[in-house]
Amino acid sequence: MFEYLLIEIENFVATITINRPEQRNAMNPESWAELHKAIRQLNEDENVRVIIITGAGDKAFVAGADIKWLHDRKPLDIYGLSVQDVLMEIFRSYKPVIAAINGYALGGGCELVLACDIRIASDQAKFGQPEIKLGILPAGGGTQQLTKSVGLVKAKEMILTGSLIDAKEAYEYGLINHVVAHDQVMNKAREIAETIAHNPPVAVRLAKIALNESATADFSSGLALEKALQAVLFGTKDKHEGTKAFLEKRTPEYVGE
């Protein structure tokens, strides 16, 4: 089905592996289009509640974009299926997306990390937005999302210098959630994914919507949205089951309704 992606589904967790190890998983137009398609398909799959994205091999998560592709791009090409469109599909995914960062996350790879909800990094990982060195800027949401994660001052330094930071710095700046030993990245990602997958799916979905909107909505609008989403959840089978199971001191059985 996919040329550049590997997809596995187990225990309600889907793992997408960017599979271009010989290019350090650098993304070309076809692989971006496949990622866009895969996220849409997995969002419609009832057997999937959480998505993990990682890179093939042990050196790179996604080491940016295919430079020849960038060299050949024309001004209006940005208005086709752009990197920004793909990454916003991930950011708005109905289901939580976890980045398992097993190496270099540069350029579009760093922006892919920023589009994910939870980010687990190898202690050998490196992060950066080196686009400025190619005469361009990070246009996959990088100038906006990086600022929200690390703050304006640090985002300016990273983007304007194009320099790289290691996993420890990325953690200190708030870019990632956890740093683990290199061989434990997928284990930690799956641990978190399975914890989320065992929570009621509708509540997870609506909580993600409220959290995403908190980044741009004013406080009053955010509170109004929060109330509206809570009202929806009050009417779900899973809310009834969760509260009933708590009172009966048993494990709840969520159905996603």
C-alpha positions as CSV (number, residue, x, y, z in Angstrom):
1,M,0.0,0.0,0.0
2,F,2.9,2.4,0.9
3,E,6.3,2.7,-0.7
4,Y,8.0,4.8,2.0
5,L,6.1,3.9,5.1
6,L,5.7,0.7,7.2
7,I,2.6,0.5,9.3
8,E,1.9,-2.0,12.2
9,I,-1.2,-2.1,14.4
10,E,-1.2,-3.8,17.8
11,N,-3.3,-3.3,20.9
12,F,-5.0,-0.3,19.5
13,V,-1.7,1.4,18.7
14,A,-0.6,2.0,15.1
15,T,3.1,2.5,14.4
16,I,4.2,4.4,11.3
17,T,7.8,4.0,10.4
18,I,9.3,6.4,7.8
19,N,11.3,3.9,5.8
20,R,14.0,5.6,3.8
21,P,17.0,4.7,6.0
22,E,19.6,5.0,3.2
23,Q,18.6,8.7,3.0
24,R,18.3,9.0,6.8
25,N,14.6,9.1,6.3
26,A,14.7,12.5,4.5
27,M,11.3,13.2,3.1
28,N,10.5,13.5,-0.6
29,P,7.1,14.6,-2.0
30,E,5.8,11.0,-2.3
31,S,6.7,10.2,1.3
32,W,4.9,13.3,2.6
33,A,1.8,12.4,0.5
34,E,1.9,8.9,1.9
35,L,2.2,10.2,5.5
36,H,-0.8,12.5,4.9
37,K,-2.8,9.5,3.5
38,A,-1.7,7.2,6.4
39,I,-2.8,9.6,9.1
40,R,-6.2,10.0,7.5
41,Q,-6.7,6.2,7.2
42,L,-5.6,5.5,10.7
43,N,-8.0,8.2,12.0
44,E,-10.9,6.2,10.5
45,D,-9.7,2.8,11.7
46,E,-11.7,1.6,14.8
47,N,-8.8,-0.6,15.7
48,V,-6.5,2.4,16.3
49,R,-6.7,4.7,19.2
50,V,-3.1,6.1,19.3
51,I,-0.5,6.6,16.6
52,I,3.3,6.4,17.0
53,I,5.6,7.9,14.3
54,T,9.3,6.9,14.1
55,G,12.1,6.5,11.6
56,A,13.7,3.4,10.2
57,G,17.2,2.5,11.3
58,D,19.0,3.8,14.4
59,K,20.5,7.1,13.1
60,A,17.6,9.3,12.1
61,F,14.0,10.1,12.8
62,V,13.6,12.3,9.8
63,A,16.7,14.2,8.7
64,G,14.9,16.9,6.8
65,A,13.7,17.1,3.2
66,D,15.2,15.8,0.0
67,I,17.4,18.7,-1.0
68,K,17.1,18.0,-4.7
69,W,13.3,18.3,-4.3
70,L,13.8,21.6,-2.5
71,H,16.2,22.9,-5.2
72,D,13.6,22.2,-8.0
73,R,10.6,23.7,-6.2
74,K,8.9,26.8,-7.8
75,P,7.1,29.5,-5.9
76,L,3.6,28.2,-6.5
77,D,4.5,24.6,-5.6
78,I,3.9,25.6,-2.0
79,Y,0.2,25.8,-2.7
80,G,-0.1,22.1,-3.7
81,L,0.0,19.5,-1.0
82,S,2.6,21.2,1.1
83,V,4.6,20.0,4.2
84,Q,2.5,22.4,6.2
85,D,-0.7,20.7,5.1
86,V,0.6,17.2,6.1
87,L,1.8,18.4,9.5
88,M,-1.4,20.2,10.3
89,E,-3.2,16.9,9.5
90,I,-1.1,15.3,12.2
91,F,-1.6,18.2,14.6
92,R,-5.3,18.0,14.2
93,S,-5.5,14.2,14.2
94,Y,-8.5,12.8,16.0
95,K,-6.2,10.4,17.7
96,P,-3.1,11.3,19.7
97,V,0.2,11.1,17.9
98,I,3.5,10.2,19.6
99,A,6.9,10.9,18.1
100,A,9.5,8.2,18.9
101,I,12.6,10.2,18.0
102,N,15.4,7.7,17.3
103,G,18.0,10.0,15.9
104,Y,18.3,13.2,13.8
105,A,15.1,15.4,13.6
106,L,16.1,18.2,11.3
107,G,14.1,20.6,9.2
108,G,10.8,19.0,8.3
109,G,11.8,16.2,10.8
110,C,11.9,18.7,13.6
111,E,8.6,20.2,12.4
112,L,7.1,16.7,12.4
113,V,8.1,16.4,16.0
114,L,6.4,19.7,16.7
115,A,3.2,18.4,15.1
116,C,3.0,15.4,17.4
117,D,1.3,15.5,20.8
118,I,3.9,13.7,22.9
119,R,7.6,13.4,22.0
120,I,10.0,10.8,23.2
121,A,13.7,11.2,22.3
122,S,16.8,9.0,22.3
123,D,19.7,10.4,24.3
124,Q,21.5,10.4,20.9
125,A,18.9,12.5,19.1
126,K,19.7,15.9,17.6
127,F,17.2,18.6,16.7
128,G,17.4,21.7,14.5
129,Q,15.8,23.9,11.9
130,P,18.7,24.5,9.5
131,E,16.6,25.7,6.6
132,I,18.1,29.2,6.8
133,K,21.4,27.8,5.5
134,L,19.6,26.8,2.3
135,G,18.1,30.3,1.8
136,I,14.6,29.3,3.0
137,L,12.7,29.2,6.3
138,P,10.9,26.4,8.2
139,A,7.5,26.6,6.5
140,G,5.9,23.4,7.8
141,G,4.7,25.3,10.8
142,G,8.2,25.7,12.3
143,T,8.2,29.4,12.9
144,Q,4.8,29.1,14.7
145,Q,5.0,25.7,16.5
146,L,8.6,26.0,17.7
147,T,7.9,29.3,19.3
148,K,5.0,27.8,21.3
149,S,7.2,24.9,22.5
150,V,10.5,26.7,23.4
151,G,9.6,30.4,23.5
152,L,10.3,33.2,21.1
153,V,13.8,33.9,22.1
154,K,15.1,30.3,21.7
155,A,13.1,29.8,18.5
156,K,14.8,32.8,17.0
157,E,18.2,31.5,17.9
158,M,17.5,28.0,16.5
159,I,15.9,29.3,13.3
160,L,18.2,32.2,12.5
161,T,21.4,30.4,13.2
162,G,20.3,27.0,11.9
163,S,22.3,25.4,14.7
164,L,21.5,22.0,16.3
165,I,20.6,21.1,19.9
166,D,21.0,17.8,21.6
167,A,18.2,15.8,23.4
168,K,19.2,17.2,26.8
169,E,18.8,20.8,25.6
170,A,15.6,19.9,23.7
171,Y,14.1,18.6,27.0
172,E,15.3,21.6,29.0
173,Y,13.7,24.0,26.4
174,G,10.3,22.1,26.4
175,L,10.6,20.7,22.9
176,I,10.3,17.1,24.1
177,N,8.6,15.2,26.9
178,H,11.2,12.5,27.7
179,V,14.8,11.6,27.0
180,V,15.6,7.9,27.3
181,A,18.4,5.5,26.4
182,H,18.7,5.0,22.7
183,D,17.4,1.4,22.8
184,Q,14.4,2.3,24.9
185,V,12.7,4.9,22.7
186,M,10.0,2.6,21.2
187,N,9.4,0.9,24.6
188,K,8.7,4.3,26.2
189,A,6.6,5.4,23.3
190,R,4.5,2.3,23.4
191,E,4.1,2.5,27.2
192,I,2.6,6.0,26.9
193,A,0.6,5.0,23.8
194,E,-1.0,2.0,25.6
195,T,-1.8,4.1,28.6
196,I,-3.7,6.5,26.4
197,A,-5.3,3.7,24.4
198,H,-6.9,2.3,27.5
199,N,-8.6,5.6,28.3
200,P,-12.0,6.4,26.8
201,P,-11.5,7.4,23.2
202,V,-14.1,10.1,22.9
203,A,-12.8,11.9,26.0
204,V,-9.2,11.6,24.7
205,R,-10.3,13.1,21.3
206,L,-12.2,16.0,22.8
207,A,-9.5,16.7,25.4
208,K,-7.0,17.0,22.5
209,I,-9.3,19.5,20.7
210,A,-9.5,21.6,23.8
211,L,-5.8,21.5,24.4
212,N,-4.9,22.4,20.8
213,E,-7.3,25.3,20.8
214,S,-5.8,26.6,24.1
215,A,-2.7,27.6,22.1
216,T,-4.6,30.2,20.1
217,A,-8.0,30.9,21.7
218,D,-8.5,33.7,24.2
219,F,-9.1,32.5,27.7
220,S,-12.9,33.1,27.7
221,S,-13.4,31.3,24.4
222,G,-11.2,28.4,25.6
223,L,-13.3,28.0,28.8
224,A,-16.6,28.1,26.7
225,L,-15.2,25.4,24.4
226,E,-14.2,23.3,27.4
227,K,-17.7,23.5,28.9
228,A,-19.3,22.6,25.5
229,L,-17.0,19.6,25.1
230,Q,-17.7,18.5,28.7
231,A,-21.4,18.7,28.0
232,V,-20.9,16.3,25.1
233,L,-18.9,13.9,27.3
234,F,-21.6,13.9,30.0
235,G,-23.9,12.1,27.5
236,T,-21.5,9.4,26.5
237,K,-21.6,5.7,27.3
238,D,-18.0,5.8,28.4
239,K,-18.6,8.5,31.0
240,H,-21.4,6.4,32.4
241,E,-19.2,3.3,32.4
242,G,-16.2,5.1,33.9
243,T,-18.0,6.6,36.8
244,K,-20.0,3.4,37.4
245,A,-16.8,1.3,37.4
246,F,-15.1,3.6,39.8
247,L,-18.1,3.4,42.2
248,E,-18.1,-0.4,41.9
249,K,-14.3,-0.6,42.3
250,R,-13.8,-2.5,39.0
251,T,-11.9,-1.9,35.7
252,P,-14.0,0.0,33.2
253,E,-14.7,-1.3,29.7
254,Y,-14.7,1.6,27.3
255,V,-16.5,1.3,24.0
256,G,-15.7,4.6,22.4
257,E,-19.2,6.0,22.5
